[in-house]
Amino acid sequence: MKVLSVAFSAMLATIIATCVAAAQVAEVRPVRGEILVNTGVGFRAITETMQLKPGDAALAGDQASGSLIYEDGCRVDVVPGSLVWVRPRSPCSADAGPPPPRDPEPTLVPRTNWDSSWLAGGAVMIDGRKPPAGP
């Protein structure tokens, strides 16, 4: 029974190590200035190299730069004005597929349609006076 327990523990440790290794597909390295990363809980500034997984994102602050480096050595620049998403596979690999969109699709959709009659009511609320009586 003890042999089975040891074998199971070894197998479980191997599976966990494989999953952890597979989840860490890239690292971001700040080069200059402030690099922000989002691992699913909002952006935060980093000052040293950090491991990232697919779906995480990095962006550079003003006058900053960094590098996103995949396990195969493929390097993607992190520069101001661009949001870099970590892909499941290196963009340099042959089976990487098409690049992800630069910006995610909007998730908020307006619930109402525009009605120009709202302008009259808005003008009254801003000015504080009633509009003149019309015909």
C-alpha positions as CSV (number, residue, x, y, z in Angstrom):
1,M,0.0,0.0,0.0
2,K,2.9,2.4,0.8
3,V,4.4,1.7,-2.6
4,L,1.1,2.7,-4.3
5,S,0.9,5.9,-2.2
6,V,4.5,6.9,-3.1
7,A,3.8,6.2,-6.8
8,F,0.6,8.2,-6.7
9,S,2.4,11.1,-5.0
10,A,5.1,11.1,-7.6
11,M,2.6,11.0,-10.5
12,L,0.6,13.8,-8.9
13,A,3.8,15.9,-8.5
14,T,4.7,15.3,-12.1
15,I,1.2,16.4,-13.3
16,I,1.3,19.5,-11.2
17,A,4.8,20.5,-12.4
18,T,3.7,19.9,-16.0
19,C,0.7,22.1,-15.6
20,V,2.6,24.9,-13.9
21,A,5.3,24.8,-16.6
22,A,2.6,24.8,-19.3
23,A,0.9,27.8,-17.7
24,Q,4.0,29.9,-17.6
25,V,4.6,30.5,-21.3
26,A,6.3,33.9,-21.3
27,E,8.0,36.5,-19.1
28,V,7.9,40.2,-19.3
29,R,11.1,42.1,-18.7
30,P,11.0,45.9,-18.0
31,V,13.8,47.7,-19.8
32,R,13.1,51.3,-19.0
33,G,10.3,53.1,-17.2
34,E,7.0,51.7,-15.9
35,I,5.6,48.4,-17.3
36,L,2.1,47.5,-16.3
37,V,0.8,43.9,-16.3
38,N,-2.7,42.5,-15.9
39,T,-3.0,38.9,-14.8
40,G,-6.8,39.1,-14.5
41,V,-7.2,41.4,-11.5
42,G,-6.3,44.8,-13.0
43,F,-3.1,46.5,-14.1
44,R,-0.2,46.9,-11.7
45,A,3.3,48.2,-12.1
46,I,6.3,45.8,-12.0
47,T,10.0,46.6,-11.6
48,E,11.5,43.2,-12.3
49,T,11.0,40.2,-14.6
50,M,7.6,38.5,-14.1
51,Q,6.2,35.2,-15.5
52,L,3.0,35.4,-17.4
53,K,0.4,32.9,-18.8
54,P,-1.9,33.0,-21.8
55,G,-4.5,35.8,-21.5
56,D,-2.3,38.1,-19.4
57,A,-1.4,41.5,-20.9
58,A,1.4,44.0,-20.6
59,L,1.7,47.6,-21.6
60,A,4.4,50.3,-21.3
61,G,3.9,53.6,-19.6
62,D,4.9,56.9,-21.2
63,Q,8.6,56.8,-22.2
64,A,8.9,53.2,-21.1
65,S,9.8,49.9,-22.8
66,G,10.0,46.3,-22.1
67,S,10.1,42.8,-23.7
68,L,7.8,39.9,-23.6
69,I,9.9,36.8,-24.1
70,Y,8.4,33.4,-24.9
71,E,9.9,30.1,-23.9
72,D,11.3,29.5,-27.4
73,G,13.2,32.9,-27.2
74,C,10.7,34.8,-29.4
75,R,10.7,38.4,-28.3
76,V,7.8,40.9,-28.6
77,D,8.4,44.6,-27.8
78,V,6.3,46.3,-25.2
79,V,6.1,49.9,-26.1
80,P,3.9,52.9,-25.2
81,G,0.6,52.9,-27.1
82,S,0.3,49.1,-27.5
83,L,-1.3,46.5,-25.4
84,V,0.5,43.1,-25.7
85,W,-1.5,40.0,-25.0
86,V,0.3,36.7,-24.0
87,R,-0.7,34.0,-26.5
88,P,-0.9,30.3,-25.8
89,R,1.9,29.7,-28.3
90,S,4.9,31.8,-29.3
91,P,4.1,34.2,-32.2
92,C,7.3,32.9,-33.8
93,S,6.2,29.3,-34.0
94,A,4.7,27.9,-37.2
95,D,1.5,26.7,-35.5
96,A,0.8,30.0,-33.6
97,G,-2.2,30.9,-35.7
98,P,-3.3,34.4,-36.5
99,P,-2.4,37.2,-34.1
100,P,-5.0,38.1,-31.5
101,P,-6.8,41.4,-32.0
102,R,-4.9,44.4,-30.7
103,D,-7.8,45.4,-28.5
104,P,-10.5,43.2,-27.1
105,E,-14.1,43.4,-28.4
106,P,-16.3,45.8,-26.5
107,T,-18.4,44.0,-23.9
108,L,-20.9,46.8,-23.1
109,V,-23.8,47.4,-25.4
110,P,-26.2,50.4,-25.0
111,R,-29.6,49.4,-23.8
112,T,-31.4,52.3,-25.4
113,N,-31.5,54.0,-28.8
114,W,-30.7,57.6,-29.3
115,D,-33.7,60.0,-29.2
116,S,-33.1,63.6,-30.3
117,S,-35.9,64.8,-27.9
118,W,-33.5,64.1,-25.0
119,L,-31.6,67.3,-26.1
120,A,-34.4,69.6,-25.0
121,G,-34.7,68.0,-21.6
122,G,-30.9,68.0,-21.1
123,A,-30.7,71.7,-22.0
124,V,-33.3,72.5,-19.4
125,M,-31.4,70.5,-16.8
126,I,-28.1,72.2,-17.5
127,D,-29.4,75.7,-17.8
128,G,-31.9,75.5,-15.0
129,R,-34.5,77.6,-16.9
130,K,-37.6,76.3,-18.6
131,P,-37.6,76.6,-22.4
132,P,-40.0,79.2,-23.9
133,A,-43.5,78.0,-24.5
134,G,-43.9,76.9,-28.1
135,P,-46.9,77.0,-30.4
